[in-house]
């Protein structure tokens, strides 16, 4: 079986990633642990950093700016 890769260059994929990111950001505090783990699995399937990984990147960027 051939592995299908995600083309993150397509407009629809970019829109999907943006909407998933917005949904997670808005509802992360209200999500159960299971819901948060599901989002992490979705990000990994899409080849994207998880919420926690993004938070670390943001914090590192803030430190680098100062």
DSSP file (Angstrom, degrees, kcal/mol; ACC not computed):
  #  RESIDUE AA STRUCTURE BP1 BP2  ACC     N-H-->O    O-->H-N    N-H-->O    O-->H-N    TCO  KAPPA ALPHA  PHI   PSI    X-CA   Y-CA   Z-CA
    1    1 A X              0   0    0      0, 0.0     2,-0.3     0, 0.0     0, 0.0   0.000 360.0 360.0 360.0 130.4    0.0    0.0    0.0
    2    2 A X        -     0   0    0      1,-0.1     2,-0.4     0, 0.0     0, 0.0  -0.595 360.0-124.1 -80.9 134.8    1.4    3.4   -1.0
    3    3 A X        -     0   0    0     -2,-0.3     2,-0.5     1,-0.0    -1,-0.1  -0.633  21.5-140.8 -78.1 131.1    1.7    6.0    1.7
    4    4 A X        -     0   0    0     -2,-0.4     2,-0.2     2,-0.0    -1,-0.0  -0.828  14.8-149.8 -96.2 126.2   -0.2    9.2    0.7
    5    5 A X        -     0   0    0     -2,-0.5     2,-0.5     1,-0.0    41,-0.1  -0.638  16.8-114.8 -94.8 153.5    1.6   12.4    1.7
    6    6 A X        -     0   0    0     -2,-0.2     2,-1.1     1,-0.0    -1,-0.0  -0.751  18.0-145.3 -88.4 125.7   -0.1   15.7    2.6
    7    7 A X    >   -     0   0    0     -2,-0.5     3,-1.3     1,-0.2     6,-0.2  -0.781  15.7-175.3 -91.4  98.9    0.5   18.5    0.2
    8    8 A X  T 3  S+     0   0    0     -2,-1.1    -1,-0.2     1,-0.3     9,-0.1   0.482  73.1  74.3 -76.9   1.1    0.6   21.5    2.5
    9    9 A X  T 3  S+     0   0    0      4,-0.1    -1,-0.3     5,-0.0     2,-0.1   0.673  72.2 100.4 -84.8 -17.5    0.9   23.9   -0.4
   10   10 A X  S <> S-     0   0    0     -3,-1.3     4,-2.3     1,-0.1     5,-0.2  -0.387  76.9-129.0 -72.4 148.2   -2.7   23.5   -1.5
   11   11 A X  H  > S+     0   0    0      1,-0.2     4,-2.3     2,-0.2     5,-0.2   0.891 107.8  52.4 -62.5 -41.0   -5.1   26.3   -0.6
   12   12 A X  H  > S+     0   0    0      2,-0.2     4,-2.4     1,-0.2    -1,-0.2   0.898 109.8  48.6 -64.8 -39.6   -7.6   23.9    0.9
   13   13 A X  H  > S+     0   0    0     -6,-0.2     4,-2.7     2,-0.2    -1,-0.2   0.907 110.7  50.8 -66.1 -41.2   -5.0   22.2    3.1
   14   14 A X  H  X S+     0   0    0     -4,-2.3     4,-2.2     2,-0.2    -2,-0.2   0.897 111.1  48.8 -62.7 -39.8   -3.8   25.6    4.3
   15   15 A X  H  X S+     0   0    0     -4,-2.3     4,-2.6     2,-0.2    -2,-0.2   0.907 111.0  50.7 -65.4 -41.6   -7.4   26.6    5.1
   16   16 A X  H  X S+     0   0    0     -4,-2.4     4,-2.7     2,-0.2     5,-0.2   0.936 111.1  47.8 -61.5 -47.3   -7.9   23.3    7.0
   17   17 A X  H  X S+     0   0    0     -4,-2.7     4,-2.3     1,-0.2    -1,-0.2   0.899 112.4  50.0 -60.6 -41.3   -4.7   23.8    9.0
   18   18 A X  H  X S+     0   0    0     -4,-2.2     4,-2.4    -5,-0.2    -1,-0.2   0.929 112.6  46.0 -63.4 -45.8   -5.7   27.4    9.9
   19   19 A X  H  X S+     0   0    0     -4,-2.6     4,-2.7     2,-0.2    -2,-0.2   0.896 112.3  50.1 -67.1 -40.3   -9.2   26.4   11.0
   20   20 A X  H  X S+     0   0    0     -4,-2.7     4,-2.5     2,-0.2    -1,-0.2   0.916 111.4  49.8 -62.6 -41.9   -7.9   23.5   13.1
   21   21 A X  H  X S+     0   0    0     -4,-2.3     4,-2.4    -5,-0.2    -2,-0.2   0.911 111.9  47.4 -62.0 -43.1   -5.4   25.8   14.7
   22   22 A X  H  X S+     0   0    0     -4,-2.4     4,-2.5     2,-0.2     5,-0.2   0.921 112.1  50.2 -64.5 -43.9   -8.1   28.4   15.5
   23   23 A X  H  X S+     0   0    0     -4,-2.7     4,-2.3     1,-0.2    -2,-0.2   0.923 112.7  46.4 -61.0 -45.0  -10.4   25.7   16.9
   24   24 A X  H  X S+     0   0    0     -4,-2.5     4,-1.6     1,-0.2    -1,-0.2   0.914 113.0  49.3 -65.5 -41.7   -7.7   24.3   19.1
   25   25 A X  H  < S+     0   0    0     -4,-2.4     4,-0.3    -5,-0.2    -2,-0.2   0.911 115.0  43.8 -63.6 -43.0   -6.7   27.8   20.3
   26   26 A X  H  < S+     0   0    0     -4,-2.5    -1,-0.2     1,-0.2    -2,-0.2   0.892 127.1  28.0 -69.7 -40.7  -10.3   28.8   21.1
   27   27 A X  H >X S+     0   0    0     -4,-2.3     4,-1.2    -5,-0.2     3,-0.8   0.390  86.2 103.3-107.1   3.0  -11.3   25.6   22.8
   28   28 A X  G >< S+     0   0    0     -4,-1.6     3,-0.6     1,-0.3    -1,-0.1   0.891  83.3  50.7 -56.0 -43.7   -8.1   24.1   24.3
   29   29 A X  G 34 S+     0   0    0     -4,-0.3    -1,-0.3     1,-0.2    -2,-0.1   0.793 113.8  45.2 -66.2 -27.9   -8.9   25.2   27.9
   30   30 A X  G <4 S+     0   0    0     -3,-0.8    -1,-0.2    -4,-0.1    -2,-0.2   0.591  93.1 102.6 -91.1 -11.7  -12.4   23.6   27.7
   31   31 A X  S << S-     0   0    0     -4,-1.2     2,-0.1    -3,-0.6    -3,-0.0  -0.391  72.9-120.5 -73.9 147.5  -11.2   20.4   26.1
   32   32 A X     >  -     0   0    0      1,-0.1     4,-2.2    -2,-0.1     5,-0.2  -0.329  33.6-102.7 -72.0 167.4  -10.9   17.2   28.0
   33   33 A X  H  > S+     0   0    0      1,-0.2     4,-2.4     2,-0.2     5,-0.2   0.897 125.9  54.3 -59.0 -39.2   -7.4   15.6   28.2
   34   34 A X  H  > S+     0   0    0      1,-0.2     4,-2.2     2,-0.2    -1,-0.2   0.907 106.9  50.5 -61.8 -41.5   -8.7   13.1   25.6
   35   35 A X  H  > S+     0   0    0      2,-0.2     4,-2.1     1,-0.2    -1,-0.2   0.893 110.4  49.4 -62.9 -40.4   -9.7   15.9   23.3
   36   36 A X  H  X S+     0   0    0     -4,-2.2     4,-2.2     2,-0.2    -2,-0.2   0.895 110.5  50.4 -65.7 -40.1   -6.3   17.5   23.6
   37   37 A X  H  X S+     0   0    0     -4,-2.4     4,-2.2     2,-0.2    -2,-0.2   0.875 108.2  53.2 -65.9 -36.9   -4.6   14.2   22.8
   38   38 A X  H  X S+     0   0    0     -4,-2.2     4,-2.3     2,-0.2    -2,-0.2   0.921 108.5  49.6 -63.8 -43.4   -6.8   13.7   19.8
   39   39 A X  H  X S+     0   0    0     -4,-2.1     4,-2.6     1,-0.2    -2,-0.2   0.914 109.1  52.5 -61.2 -41.5   -5.8   17.1   18.5
   40   40 A X  H  X S+     0   0    0     -4,-2.2     4,-2.2     1,-0.2    -1,-0.2   0.909 109.6  49.1 -59.6 -41.3   -2.1   16.2   19.1
   41   41 A X  H  X S+     0   0    0     -4,-2.2     4,-2.5     2,-0.2    -1,-0.2   0.889 109.6  51.9 -65.1 -39.4   -2.7   13.0   17.0
   42   42 A X  H  X S+     0   0    0     -4,-2.3     4,-2.0     2,-0.2    -2,-0.2   0.940 110.0  48.6 -61.9 -47.1   -4.3   15.1   14.2
   43   43 A X  H  <>S+     0   0    0     -4,-2.6     5,-3.2     1,-0.2     4,-0.4   0.906 111.7  49.5 -60.0 -42.2   -1.3   17.5   14.1
   44   44 A X  H ><5S+     0   0    0     -4,-2.2     3,-1.2     1,-0.2    -1,-0.2   0.909 109.2  51.6 -64.4 -41.8    1.1   14.5   14.0
   45   45 A X  H 3<5S+     0   0    0     -4,-2.5    -1,-0.2     1,-0.3    -2,-0.2   0.863 111.6  47.9 -60.7 -35.5   -0.8   12.9   11.2
   46   46 A X  T 3<5S-     0   0    0     -4,-2.0    -1,-0.3    -5,-0.2    -2,-0.2   0.460 116.6-116.0 -84.6  -1.7   -0.7   16.2    9.3
   47   47 A X  T < 5S+     0   0    0     -3,-1.2     2,-0.3    -4,-0.4    -3,-0.2   0.796  73.4 128.6  73.1  27.8    3.0   16.5    9.9
   48   48 A X      < -     0   0    0     -5,-3.2    -1,-0.3    -6,-0.2    -2,-0.1  -0.781  65.5 -94.3-114.3 157.5    2.6   19.7   12.0
   49   49 A X        -     0   0    0     -2,-0.3    -1,-0.1    -3,-0.1    -3,-0.0  -0.382  42.9-115.4 -68.4 149.4    3.8   20.6   15.5
   50   50 A X     >  -     0   0    0      1,-0.1     4,-2.6    -2,-0.1     5,-0.2  -0.218  32.2 -97.1 -75.2 172.3    1.5   19.9   18.4
   51   51 A X  H  > S+     0   0    0      1,-0.2     4,-2.3     2,-0.2     5,-0.2   0.929 126.1  48.2 -56.5 -48.1    0.0   22.7   20.6
   52   52 A X  H  > S+     0   0    0      1,-0.2     4,-2.0     2,-0.2    -1,-0.2   0.900 110.7  50.9 -62.9 -41.0    2.7   22.2   23.2
   53   53 A X  H  > S+     0   0    0      1,-0.2     4,-2.1     2,-0.2    -1,-0.2   0.908 110.4  49.9 -63.0 -41.1    5.5   22.2   20.6
   54   54 A X  H  X S+     0   0    0     -4,-2.6     4,-2.5     1,-0.2    -2,-0.2   0.891 107.9  53.5 -63.3 -39.3    4.1   25.5   19.2
   55   55 A X  H  X S+     0   0    0     -4,-2.3     4,-2.5     1,-0.2    -1,-0.2   0.897 108.8  49.3 -63.5 -39.7    4.0   27.0   22.6
   56   56 A X  H  X S+     0   0    0     -4,-2.0     4,-2.4     2,-0.2    -1,-0.2   0.898 110.8  50.2 -64.9 -40.4    7.7   26.2   23.1
   57   57 A X  H  X S+     0   0    0     -4,-2.1     4,-2.4     2,-0.2    -2,-0.2   0.920 110.9  49.2 -63.2 -43.8    8.5   27.7   19.8
   58   58 A X  H  X S+     0   0    0     -4,-2.5     4,-2.1     2,-0.2    -2,-0.2   0.924 111.9  48.2 -62.0 -45.9    6.6   30.9   20.6
   59   59 A X  H  X S+     0   0    0     -4,-2.5     4,-2.1     1,-0.2    -1,-0.2   0.904 111.7  49.7 -62.7 -41.5    8.4   31.2   24.0
   60   60 A X  H  X S+     0   0    0     -4,-2.4     4,-2.4     1,-0.2    -1,-0.2   0.903 109.8  51.4 -63.7 -40.9   11.8   30.6   22.4
   61   61 A X  H  X S+     0   0    0     -4,-2.4     4,-1.8     1,-0.2    -1,-0.2   0.878 108.2  51.9 -63.4 -37.7   11.1   33.3   19.8
   62   62 A X  H  X S+     0   0    0     -4,-2.1     4,-1.6     2,-0.2    -1,-0.2   0.909 111.0  47.5 -64.0 -41.5   10.1   35.7   22.5
   63   63 A X  H  < S+     0   0    0     -4,-2.1    -2,-0.2     1,-0.2    -1,-0.2   0.892 110.4  52.3 -66.3 -38.9   13.4   35.0   24.3
   64   64 A X  H  < S+     0   0    0     -4,-2.4    -1,-0.2     1,-0.2    -2,-0.2   0.838 107.3  52.4 -66.2 -32.8   15.3   35.5   21.1
   65   65 A X  H  <        0   0    0     -4,-1.8    -1,-0.2     1,-0.2    -2,-0.2   0.882 360.0 360.0 -70.4 -38.2   13.7   38.8   20.4
   66   66 A X     <        0   0    0     -4,-1.6    -1,-0.2    -5,-0.1    -2,-0.2   0.450 360.0 360.0 -86.6 360.0   14.6   40.2   23.9
